[in-house]
């Protein structure tokens, strides 16, 4: 049996189970690991027709998109929102649970 790269396997999983991808992203956002978030967004871009297609829809250069979604990337908010929109997603702001509700 031939092994596949991890990113390809995750892209296939996210394509087949988009709700799982959203759960993973939201869990990462709670932890605040930007590198991990960008890696998952790159995998989701692969699942959403490929990085080239997402770059086109986001009006970004594919090379720029690969760099932006690398673990050390630091996307501008405008680029991040364009990338998310190209994948049918958007940012949302929610209040943090207060100490009274978490105790």
Residue pairs with C-beta under 8 A, 6 or more apart in sequence:
7 39
7 42
7 43
7 46
8 46
10 40
10 43
11 43
11 44
11 46
11 47
12 47
13 20
13 21
14 20
14 21
14 24
14 43
14 44
14 47
15 47
15 48
18 47
21 40
21 44
21 47
22 89
24 40
25 37
25 40
25 41
25 44
28 36
28 37
28 40
29 37
34 74
35 71
35 72
36 71
38 68
38 69
38 70
38 71
38 73
38 75
39 69
39 71
41 69
41 83
41 84
41 87
42 51
42 66
42 69
42 70
44 87
45 51
45 54
45 65
45 69
45 83
45 86
45 87
48 54
48 86
48 87
48 88
51 62
51 65
51 66
51 69
52 62
53 86
54 65
54 83
54 86
54 87
55 61
55 62
55 64
55 65
55 86
57 85
57 86
58 65
58 79
58 82
58 83
58 85
58 86
59 82
60 68
60 79
60 82
60 83
64 79
65 83
67 73
68 75
68 79
68 80
68 83
69 75
69 83
75 83
80 91
81 90
81 91
84 90
84 91
